[in-house]
Structure formats: C-alpha cells, structure tokens
Amino acid sequence: MAKKGRKEATLPWQQIGILAICRFAEPVAFTSINPYLPEMMEYLGVETDRVAYVAGFMSAIFSLCQGLTGIAWGRAADAFGRKPCILVGLATTMTSSVLFGFSRSLWWAIGVRATAGLANGNAGTLRTMVAEMVPQKELQPRAFSIMPLVWTIGSILGPAFGGAFADPATHFPAIFGRSAFFRTFPYALPNLLAAALFLVGLTAGTLYLRETLASRKHDRDYGLVLGRRISQIFGRWRTPSPSKGDDASAPLLGDSTRPWEDPETPPAVPAHHKSPEPRSTYAEIFTRQSSINLVTYTMLCLHCVASDQLLPIFMHHPRQDHGADNPDVRLPFKFSGGFALNSGRIGLLFTIYATFGMFVQFLIFPPVARRFGALRCLKACATAIPVVYVLTPFTALIESPNGQQGAMLGLMAIKSVVTVFSFPCIIISLTNSATSTRILGTLNGVATSLSALGRAAGPAVGGSMFTYGAQTGYGILPWWTLAVLAVLGAVPLWYTEERDGFGSSDSDSDGEETDCAISEDDAEAPPPQSGSDPTDKRSRPRRISCPPGLSAARRLSNSLGTDGFGGMSL
C-alpha cells in the first residue's frame, strides 16, 4: 500500500497559546517585586546599608532552592505527566506570591521565597511540552522563541505593575487611604492581583491544555471533559480534531472523530496492557552531547544574569574624574566610575532594552535561526558577547552623558540580540541532544537545576568583583571576569553536534500519528531490537505503520529496555 500524502507541518498555535497563558503570570509576579523590594526590606526592619545585601540574598535563595528540586520536578513530569506538574507549580507559586504580600517579618519573606523556588519546576516542564508539541526541526526556532517572548513581555509589565500598586494607601489615599488592611499589608495588592493572573493560567491549563507525555496523553482528563462541557454550553470553541486538519486551524474544543482523542473516551490501549515506563538511567540522560549542552547552558545563565545585575549598578555608580592629574587613574586599564544615573533614567534604558529584545525575538530570531541553524547562531553569539563585556567599562570614559548613554544602549542592543538568540538556541540544541522524548522531562529538570545554580552564582561573582574593582580602582575587573567566563562557556560549543529533532518535515504537523499503512518497502522491516527506544524517531530506520489510534511508539513500548552504568537508575 502506498503512503498517504502529508500536509506541510505547522505549529500547534492553540496549545502553545494555552502554554503562554499559563506562563504569563510567573514573570509578572517575579519581576513585580523589584520596584518595591528595597522599600519592603526597610518596612520589615532591615537597616538601610544592608538593604542591597538582603535583597540580593532573597533573589539568590529562590534560584538556589529551584536548583535543589529541578531534577525532582523533571522526574515527576516524566512519571505523572507534564500537565499535572505545571498546574501544581502554578498553584504553589500563586500561593507563595500571596503569602509574600502578607509578609510581616524578614524571615517570613525569605521562607516564602524559598518555598516558591522549591515548589516550582515549570521552566523545564514547559520547555519539554514545547519540544513534544513541535518535534519538527524547521519549526523549533519559532516555537522555542514564544516562551521567552512571553517572559519578556511579562518582565516589562511586571515592574510597572508592582510599582503602581505597592503601598496603595500612600499612593492612592483617596481610594485606599482609610483601609486598615492595606495600611497593615502595604505590599499585598500587587501580589493579590498577580494571583488573579495565576488563576487565569490555572483555569486555562486545567480546561484546555492537553498532556504531551506519550504514556499519559491517552489517559482520561477530567479537566478537558469539563472544558468540553463549558464550551458546549457557550457554543463557541470546539475540541481540536486531528483527523480533520492541523492544530493551527482546528477549533479549540469540540467533537472528535477519533475515540482515543476524545477525553470522554477511555484510552485505546487498556491500562493493563500498558507497559510501565522504565526509569531513565545516567547513560541516557548524561550523553556526551547532552552534557556539553548542559555546561554551555549553565555558563550562559551565569554570565548573562550577572551582566543584567551589574548594569544598573554600574550606571548608578558615581562618575570619576579621568583627568591626568587624578592619581587613581592610569589609563587604559586603571579607572573606575559609572554614569551617576538615577533610577528613573536607568529604568527608561532598560525599558528600551527589553522592548528591542521583544522585537528581535518575535520578528528576527525565527527566520535567521531557521536559515542558519541553532548551532551557528550560538557560535556567533558566543563570539560576540565577550567583546561586549570587554568594551562595557570603557563607556565610563566618555565625557558626554548623552554619549555615554548612547554607547551603552548600543552595547545593550548587541547584548539583547545575543540573549534573544542564545537561550532558545541552546534549548533547541539541548532538546535535540536527548536520546528520547521519554527522558526530556528529566533532562530539562537537570537543566533547570544547573541554570538556577548559575543564576545564583552569577550575581554573587559579579557583585564581589564589582566591589573589589571599585575598592582597587579597576572598574574593568567585573566585566573582564564575565568576558573570561563567557569564553570558557563558549569552548564546548565547538564540540557540539547539530542534530535533527524528534520529528521531520514529513511528519504530521501536530505531532500525532495519522492513519498508518504499511508500505511494501516496510513490510519486511525487522522488529526493533531489545533495548531500543521507540520514542526516539531518529533511531527508526524505517517508518513502522500502525492501526488507528495506536502509534508505532506505543506498539513497540513492550520492547523498551534501558541499561546504562550497570542498569543504575537516576
């Protein structure tokens, strides 16, 4: 029998849109505390000269705690499904956000931030879902740019959101001035409003988000059942029907002609016939290519986050007289000083920086990455970023304030392009280095843990170097340290291989199997060898056809066998 023709692959926009709704509340909540955090620390009794230290510690404790549980969340996503882990993460983060707004002591605030880090592994799980929704390599640049774009938009709105609604009894006395509640809890309002955004994400995820884990995606989902009922009541959106077109054009909720796609119908494969998913082993997760990508990703997080933290400190630092009669200046290397800008001006520069990044992320990154490939873009960015770090401190030597800020905006624009390209590209490379979609949750959990450690270490290293450089008169010290770290982090890229994704352009656009037919060429295909992973499409020499509702991966699941490091599981 001949193979049926296949339509051009397209993005599952509706499901990615649901993921974006689930993601949006987190950057708003996390960045909304930045404008009022110093004031909040003083309200909680922290001495003025210790506010910066305590605020930095509070940021670091979140990343450290997130790093401690990232792998555990990845394993949970591989065992119980992606959707439950995302919903639990949203619920715990929403609760932590509300409790943070009700802080009456410093230790309460620190404990809540630590709990928020421990209880949320959504960053890795969301990346895993995107990878499983979009296995086609040619679609990955666009798909993997959407979540960072959502984070960028949230990061722009978050500070304005938090600054506007913090301490409303003082800022809006006509409305909240007589409220004893907001005088007692001056920072509750922005966190309560953020909780409303989390509720929107939880509702959308519960009712409309589909599971992508192969061993769980056919299980009954009562949230989808409820969403179907609600949609039938309002008579607007209907459930996507994979057999009637791609996910980009199918209605969101409605009738399904495939029983195994209908959330009300039991799975096509009875539960007692399902083989249990084997635990992933060290050998499967930490392959040579995955390890290289993990090192690169950790180093990228370290120096990029450190740079973003140092920039406002550098721009706020007092100016220095660079004249020849100043004994503290010996050009070209010994000098210090900054721009002496106030917080309003720094905020404006960062708003321009973030807006430019959003433009690059949505319009420039996808076509460029699709044309040149993720690895080439990564190498180009890794070559450019050390140069940006080396040049940054020399902007302080420009005498004109406008010239200083113009030069800094130029370097920040280059840094924005590097950041926008680097993070999605390293995630694409890391995803494609996985030996199977079955371990993607754990692999992304490991990446979340390591990147969290990098985000915690980066500000500590950068801040220490800046303090030491200011004391010794060498303002170049923190920036050149970041340049060295960026070079060290770039070295593994030249040992990285660019691999195909888990799907190809000839696969189905929505990642689901269509009605399969065994072609004459495949009729004599040998059975899979013991130990092979059927979820890894790259390992299949031939396409194995399947009866309706039963993908090749599920038909071969009984032959799954993993053995690495003597069979020791992670």
C-alpha positions, 0 to 999 in steps of 0.5 A: 500500500502506498503512503498517504500524502502529508500536509506541510507541518505547522505549529500547534498555535492553540496549545502553545497559546494555552502554554503562554497563558499559563506562563504569563503570570510567573514573570509578572509576579517575579519581576513585580517585586523589584520596584518595591523590594528595597522599600519592603526590606526597610518596612520589615526592619532591615537597616538601610546599608544592608538593604542591597545585601538582603535583597540580593540574598532573597533573589539568590535563595529562590534560584538556589532552592529551584536548583535543589528540586529541578531534577525532582520536578523533571522526574515527576513530569516524566512519571505523572505527566507534564500537565499535572506538574505545571498546574501544581507549580502554578498553584504553589507559586500563586500561593507563595506570591500571596503569602509574600504580600502578607509578609510581616517579618524578614524571615517570613519573606525569605521562607516564602521565597524559598518555598516558591523556588522549591515548589516550582519546576515549570521552566523545564516542564514547559520547555519539554511540552514545547519540544513534544508539541513541535518535534519538527526541526524547521519549526523549533526556532519559532516555537522555542522563541514564544516562551521567552517572548512571553517572559519578556513581555511579562518582565516589562509589565511586571515592574510597572505593575508592582510599582503602581500598586505597592503601598496603595494607601500612600499612593492612592489615599483617596481610594485606599487611604482609610483601609486598615488592611492595606495600611497593615499589608502595604505590599499585598495588592500587587501580589493579590492581583498577580494571583488573579493572573495565576488563576487565569493560567490555572483555569486555562491549563486545567480546561484546555491544555492537553498532556504531551507525555506519550504514556499519559496523553491517552489517559482520561482528563477530567479537566478537558471533559469539563472544558468540553462541557463549558464550551458546549454550553457557550457554543463557541470553541470546539475540541481540536480534531486531528483527523480533520486538519492541523492544530493551527486551524482546528477549533479549540474544543469540540467533537472528535472523530477519533475515540482515543482523542476524545477525553470522554473516551477511555484510552485505546490501549487498556491500562493493563496492557500498558507497559510501565515506563522504565526509569531513565538511567545516567547513560541516557540522560548524561550523553556526551552531547547532552552534557556539553549542552548542559555546561554551555547552558549553565555558563550562559545563565551565569554570565548573562544574569550577572551582566543584567545585575551589574548594569544598573549598578554600574550606571548608578555608580558615581562618575570619576574624574579621568583627568591626568592629574587624578592619581587613581587613574592610569589609563587604559586599564586603571579607572573606575566610575559609572554614569551617576544615573538615577533610577528613573533614567536607568529604568527608561534604558532598560525599558528600551532594552527589553522592548528591542529584545521583544522585537528581535525575538518575535520578528528576527530570531525565527527566520535567521535561526531557521536559515542558519541553524541553532548551532551557528547562531550560538557560535556567533553569539558566543563570539560576540558577547565577550567583546561586549563585556570587554568594551562595557567599562570603557563607556565610563570614559566618555565625557558626554552623558548623552554619549555615554548613554548612547554607547551603552544602549548600543552595547545593550542592543548587541547584548539583547540580540545575543540573549534573544538568540542564545537561550532558545538556541541552546534549548533547541540544541539541548532538546535535540541532544536527548536520546528520547522524548521519554527522558526530556522531562528529566533532562530539562529538570537537570537543566533547570537545576544547573541554570538556577545554580548559575543564576545564583552564582552569577550575581554573587561573582559579579557583585564581589568583583564589582566591589573589589574593582571599585575598592582597587580602582579597576572598574574593568575587573567585573566585566573582564571576569564575565568576558573570561567566563563567557569564553570558557562557556563558549569552548564546548560549543565547538564540540557540539553536534547539530542534530535533527529533532524528534520529528521531520518535515514529513511528519504530521504537523501536530505531532500525532500519528495519522492513519498508518499503512504499511508500505511494501518497502516496510513490510519486511522491516525487522522488529526493533531490537531489545533495548531500543527506544521507540520514542526516539524517531531518529533511531527508526530506520524505517517508518513502522505503520500502525492501526488507528489510534495506536502509534508505532511508539506505543506498539513497540513500548513492550520492547523498551529496555534501558541499561546504562552504568550497570542498569543504575537508575537516576 
